[in-house]
Amino acid sequence: MAELPPIVDLRQSATALRVQRGVMRLLRETYDMACYAEVTLRSGRRADVLGVGPKGEIWIVEIKSSLVDFQVDKKWHEYREFSDRFFFAKPPELDAGIFPESEGLIVADGHDGAILRDSPDTPMAPARRKALMLKLARLGADRVHVLMDPGPK
């Protein structure tokens, strides 16, 4: 079995991990979404959180833990083609005004989250959706397998 990328790769700050937890709780509990952390997309970009809804809708959430984190990120536009809805997520202390009005916005901490601004619905191309759903099915199964049987070290 191929080596899986870690769910936490040690590049995330403690703040980003708290936001990730709150985002995933929000998506799971409020929108009945199955959530994946750190999903590498076909473009090579990695989604911080990817949620799959009960009707197959796909949301990507890009976590920004600080002003500098947002300012240096020039790749976020690329996530749109891999999702039906795209959101930024921020901790409560980060100013919401730095984020583009055209994108969804979530505020989250280590306990829960809330949507501050909804995302426009931009349906994915069917072929891209099918390929991504297949990838997610395999990724989810592989992550569970590694937890059940980490194998020899």
Backbone as numpy.savetxt, mean C-alpha at the origin, in Angstrom:
# Nx Ny Nz CAx CAy CAz Cx Cy Cz
12.05 -22.90 -3.37 11.19 -21.72 -3.37 12.10 -20.49 -3.37
11.74 -19.51 -4.16 12.52 -18.28 -4.24 12.43 -17.50 -2.94
13.48 -16.78 -2.63 13.51 -15.93 -1.44 12.50 -14.81 -1.60
11.64 -14.66 -0.62 10.63 -13.59 -0.65 11.21 -12.31 -0.11
10.81 -11.18 -0.67 11.22 -9.92 -0.06 10.56 -9.79 1.30
11.27 -9.24 2.28 10.66 -9.12 3.61 9.51 -8.13 3.60
8.53 -8.38 4.49 7.39 -7.48 4.60 7.85 -6.14 5.17
8.81 -6.19 6.07 9.46 -4.98 6.58 10.92 -5.11 6.19
11.42 -4.18 5.40 12.78 -4.32 4.89 13.79 -3.41 5.58
13.41 -2.86 6.71 14.27 -2.03 7.56 14.57 -0.65 6.97
13.94 -0.31 5.85 14.08 1.06 5.33 12.98 1.96 5.86
11.90 1.37 6.38 10.80 2.17 6.88 11.15 2.73 8.26
10.74 3.96 8.48 10.92 4.56 9.80 9.86 4.01 10.75
10.07 4.23 12.04 9.07 3.81 13.02 7.73 4.51 12.73
7.79 5.76 12.32 6.56 6.50 11.98 5.85 5.84 10.81
6.60 5.50 9.76 5.99 4.86 8.58 5.35 3.53 8.95
5.98 2.77 9.83 5.41 1.49 10.23 4.12 1.67 11.02
4.06 2.72 11.85 2.81 3.01 12.59 1.70 3.40 11.61
2.03 4.24 10.64 1.05 4.66 9.64 0.58 3.43 8.84
1.52 2.59 8.47 1.17 1.36 7.72 0.17 0.52 8.50
0.40 0.33 9.78 -0.50 -0.46 10.60 -1.90 0.15 10.64
-1.98 1.47 10.85 -3.27 2.14 10.89 -4.00 2.08 9.56
-3.27 2.24 8.47 -3.86 2.16 7.12 -4.43 0.77 6.89
-3.66 -0.24 7.21 -4.12 -1.61 6.97 -5.33 -1.94 7.84
-5.36 -1.45 9.06 -6.53 -1.65 9.90 -7.76 -0.96 9.31
-7.58 0.28 8.86 -8.68 1.02 8.24 -9.22 0.26 7.03
-8.34 -0.15 6.13 -8.80 -0.83 4.92 -9.48 -2.15 5.23
-8.94 -2.89 6.17 -9.52 -4.20 6.52 -10.86 -4.04 7.23
-10.89 -3.19 8.25 -12.08 -3.11 9.10 -13.21 -2.29 8.49
-12.89 -1.24 7.76 -13.93 -0.36 7.22 -14.34 -0.72 5.79
-13.37 -1.20 5.00 -13.65 -1.43 3.57 -13.54 -2.91 3.18
-13.35 -3.80 4.16 -13.28 -5.25 3.91 -12.23 -5.60 2.88
-11.09 -4.95 2.95 -10.01 -5.20 2.00 -8.97 -6.13 2.60
-8.43 -7.00 1.75 -7.27 -7.81 2.12 -6.05 -6.96 1.78
-5.15 -6.83 2.74 -4.02 -5.90 2.57 -2.69 -6.63 2.46
-1.86 -6.08 1.61 -0.49 -6.53 1.43 0.42 -5.36 1.72
1.53 -5.61 2.39 2.55 -4.59 2.61 3.72 -4.87 1.68
4.29 -3.79 1.17 5.52 -3.88 0.38 5.38 -4.83 -0.82
4.59 -4.43 -1.79 4.37 -5.24 -2.99 5.13 -4.62 -4.16
6.05 -5.40 -4.72 6.79 -4.93 -5.90 5.90 -5.12 -7.12
5.74 -4.03 -7.86 4.89 -4.03 -9.06 5.73 -4.36 -10.28
5.07 -4.63 -11.37 5.77 -4.98 -12.61 6.73 -3.88 -13.06
6.42 -2.64 -12.72 7.27 -1.50 -13.09 8.56 -1.46 -12.28
8.64 -2.29 -11.23 9.79 -2.27 -10.34 9.56 -1.39 -9.12
8.53 -0.57 -9.15 8.17 0.26 -7.99 7.52 -0.63 -6.94
7.62 -0.20 -5.69 7.07 -0.99 -4.60 5.99 -0.21 -3.88
4.80 -0.80 -3.84 3.67 -0.17 -3.15 3.80 -0.42 -1.65
3.65 0.64 -0.86 3.73 0.49 0.60 2.60 -0.37 1.12
1.38 -0.08 0.70 0.21 -0.89 1.06 -0.64 -1.06 -0.20
-1.06 -2.28 -0.44 -1.96 -2.57 -1.55 -3.14 -3.32 -0.97
-4.34 -2.81 -1.21 -5.56 -3.44 -0.71 -6.41 -3.96 -1.84
-6.97 -5.15 -1.64 -7.88 -5.75 -2.62 -9.25 -5.85 -1.97
-10.23 -5.23 -2.60 -11.59 -5.20 -2.07 -12.40 -6.42 -2.46
-13.60 -6.54 -1.89 -14.44 -7.72 -2.13 -14.90 -7.88 -3.57
-14.86 -6.83 -4.37 -15.25 -6.93 -5.79 -14.03 -6.91 -6.70
-12.84 -7.06 -6.11 -11.62 -7.08 -6.90 -11.00 -5.72 -7.14
-11.54 -4.68 -6.51 -10.95 -3.36 -6.68 -9.60 -3.31 -5.96
-8.68 -2.54 -6.52 -7.32 -2.46 -5.98 -7.00 -1.01 -5.64
-6.59 -0.82 -4.39 -6.17 0.49 -3.91 -4.69 0.41 -3.56
-3.94 1.43 -3.90 -2.55 1.55 -3.47 -2.45 2.76 -2.56
-1.72 2.58 -1.44 -1.51 3.65 -0.48 0.00 3.87 -0.34
0.42 5.09 -0.62 1.82 5.48 -0.51 2.00 6.25 0.80
2.81 5.71 1.68 3.01 6.32 3.00 4.11 7.37 2.94
3.81 8.52 3.49 4.80 9.60 3.62 4.87 9.97 5.09
6.04 9.77 5.68 6.20 9.98 7.12 6.70 11.37 7.48
7.15 12.13 6.48 7.69 13.47 6.76 7.62 14.32 5.50
7.83 15.61 5.66 7.86 16.53 4.53 8.97 16.13 3.56
10.14 15.83 4.07 11.27 15.45 3.20 10.94 14.16 2.44
10.33 13.20 3.11 9.93 11.95 2.46 9.04 12.25 1.25
8.11 13.18 1.40 7.24 13.54 0.28 8.01 14.31 -0.79
8.85 15.24 -0.40 9.55 16.09 -1.36 10.51 15.31 -2.26
11.13 14.27 -1.75 12.10 13.53 -2.56 11.44 12.45 -3.43
10.17 12.17 -3.22 9.48 11.13 -3.97 8.95 11.68 -5.29
9.54 11.24 -6.38 9.08 11.66 -7.71 8.39 10.53 -8.45
8.25 9.37 -7.82 7.74 8.17 -8.49 6.27 7.89 -8.25
5.64 8.61 -7.35 4.28 8.25 -6.94 3.28 8.26 -8.08
3.52 9.05 -9.11 2.60 9.08 -10.26 2.47 7.71 -10.94
3.51 6.90 -10.83 3.54 5.61 -11.51 2.59 4.58 -10.88
2.13 4.82 -9.66 1.24 3.86 -9.00 -0.17 3.87 -9.57
-0.56 4.96 -10.17 -1.94 5.10 -10.69 -2.31 3.97 -11.64
-1.40 3.59 -12.54 -1.74 2.58 -13.53 -1.86 1.17 -12.95
-1.48 1.00 -11.68 -1.58 -0.29 -11.01 -2.68 -0.33 -9.96
-3.56 0.66 -9.97 -4.61 0.70 -8.95 -5.87 1.37 -9.51
-6.99 1.08 -8.85 -8.24 1.74 -9.18 -8.35 3.05 -8.39
-7.72 3.07 -7.23 -7.69 4.27 -6.40 -6.31 4.38 -5.79
-5.82 5.62 -5.69 -4.50 5.88 -5.12 -4.64 6.89 -4.00
-3.99 6.59 -2.88 -4.01 7.47 -1.71 -2.60 7.71 -1.21
-2.38 8.88 -0.67 -1.24 9.10 0.21 -1.74 8.82 1.62
-0.82 8.41 2.49 -1.15 8.27 3.92 -0.09 9.02 4.70
-0.53 9.67 5.77 0.36 10.51 6.56 0.08 10.31 8.04
1.08 10.60 8.88 0.81 10.60 10.32 0.05 11.86 10.70
-0.61 11.87 11.85 -1.41 13.04 12.25 -0.63 14.35 12.30
0.64 14.30 12.64 1.42 15.52 12.81 1.91 16.14 11.50
1.80 15.43 10.39 2.26 15.96 9.10 1.15 16.79 8.45
1.49 17.97 7.95 0.54 18.89 7.35 -0.11 18.29 6.11
-1.42 18.20 6.10 -2.16 17.65 4.95 -2.03 18.53 3.72
-1.71 19.81 3.91 -1.63 20.75 2.80 -0.50 20.49 1.82
0.46 19.64 2.16 1.57 19.38 1.23 1.19 18.41 0.12
0.08 17.69 0.30 -0.30 16.65 -0.66 -1.19 17.22 -1.76
-1.02 16.70 -2.99 -1.83 17.18 -4.12 -3.33 16.96 -3.87
-4.11 17.98 -4.16 -5.57 17.90 -3.99 -6.20 16.85 -4.90
-5.50 16.50 -5.95 -6.04 15.55 -6.93 -5.98 14.09 -6.46
-5.29 13.84 -5.35 -5.10 12.47 -4.87 -5.82 12.24 -3.56
-6.14 10.98 -3.29 -6.75 10.62 -2.02 -5.76 10.83 -0.88
-6.29 11.01 0.33 -5.43 11.24 1.49 -6.00 10.55 2.72
-5.14 9.82 3.40 -5.49 9.10 4.62 -4.59 9.60 5.74
-5.16 9.76 6.92 -4.37 10.02 8.12 -4.44 8.75 8.97
-3.28 8.33 9.50 -3.26 7.09 10.27 -2.17 7.13 11.32
-2.40 6.37 12.38 -1.38 6.16 13.40 -1.33 4.66 13.66
-0.73 4.24 14.73 -0.59 2.82 14.99 -1.86 2.10 15.40
-2.95 2.85 15.55 -4.20 2.24 16.02 -5.27 2.16 14.95
-5.41 3.20 14.13 -6.42 3.21 13.08 -6.13 4.33 12.10
-7.06 4.56 11.20 -6.89 5.60 10.20 -8.24 6.12 9.75
-8.18 7.18 8.95 -9.40 7.77 8.40 -9.07 8.39 7.04
-10.03 8.31 6.14 -9.86 8.97 4.84 -10.22 10.43 5.01
-9.26 11.30 4.73 -9.49 12.75 4.76 -10.04 13.24 3.43
-9.56 12.61 2.34 -10.00 13.01 1.01 -10.05 11.74 0.16
-11.19 11.50 -0.48 -11.34 10.30 -1.29 -10.50 10.41 -2.56
-10.20 9.27 -3.11 -9.43 9.21 -4.35 -10.38 9.10 -5.54
-10.00 9.72 -6.64 -10.81 9.48 -7.85 -10.73 8.00 -8.24
-11.80 7.49 -8.80 -11.85 6.11 -9.26 -11.32 6.08 -10.69
-10.18 5.41 -10.88 -9.57 5.30 -12.20 -9.32 3.82 -12.48
-10.33 3.13 -13.04 -10.22 1.67 -13.23 -8.98 1.25 -14.02
-8.38 0.18 -13.56 -7.20 -0.39 -14.21 -7.58 -1.09 -15.51
-6.60 -1.23 -16.38 -6.79 -2.03 -17.59 -7.02 -3.49 -17.19
-7.95 -4.18 -17.83 -8.27 -5.56 -17.45 -7.06 -6.51 -17.45
-6.21 -6.42 -18.45 -5.05 -7.32 -18.50 -4.09 -7.05 -17.34
-3.91 -5.80 -17.00 -3.04 -5.45 -15.87 -3.65 -5.94 -14.56
-4.98 -5.81 -14.41 -5.66 -6.29 -13.21 -5.46 -7.80 -13.06
-5.66 -8.54 -14.15 -5.51 -9.99 -14.10 -4.09 -10.38 -13.69
-3.10 -9.75 -14.28 -1.70 -10.06 -13.95 -1.38 -9.73 -12.50
-1.89 -8.60 -12.01 -1.63 -8.20 -10.63 -2.35 -9.13 -9.65
-3.58 -9.52 -9.96 -4.30 -10.44 -9.07 -3.59 -11.79 -8.98
-3.05 -12.27 -10.08 -2.30 -13.52 -10.07 -1.05 -13.36 -9.20
-0.36 -12.25 -9.36 0.84 -11.99 -8.55 0.47 -11.95 -7.07
-0.62 -11.28 -6.72 -1.03 -11.16 -5.31 -1.43 -12.51 -4.72
-2.10 -13.33 -5.50 -2.48 -14.66 -5.02 -1.23 -15.47 -4.69
-0.26 -15.43 -5.56 0.97 -16.19 -5.34 1.79 -15.59 -4.19
1.85 -14.27 -4.13 2.60 -13.60 -3.06 2.00 -13.92 -1.70
0.67 -13.84 -1.60 0.00 -14.14 -0.34 0.24 -15.58 0.10
0.10 -16.51 -0.84 0.32 -17.92 -0.51 1.78 -18.16 -0.10
2.72 -17.55 -0.81 4.13 -17.71 -0.47 4.45 -17.14 0.91
3.87 -15.99 1.24 4.12 -15.39 2.56 3.58 -16.28 3.67
2.41 -16.86 3.47 1.85 -17.78 4.48 2.72 -19.02 4.59
3.16 -19.55 3.46 4.00 -20.75 3.47 5.28 -20.50 4.26
5.93 -19.37 4.03 7.17 -19.05 4.74 6.92 -18.94 6.24
5.76 -18.41 6.64 5.44 -18.35 8.07 5.22 -19.74 8.65
4.58 -20.61 7.87 4.30 -21.97 8.35 5.53 -22.86 8.34
6.39 -22.66 7.33 7.58 -23.51 7.17 8.74 -22.65 6.68
9.45 -22.02 7.62 10.55 -21.13 7.21 11.68 -21.85 6.49
11.72 -23.17 6.60 12.74 -23.94 5.91 14.09 -23.88 6.62
15.06 -24.59 6.07 16.37 -24.60 6.71 17.06 -23.24 6.60
17.79 -22.92 7.61 18.53 -21.65 7.63 19.92 -21.84 7.14
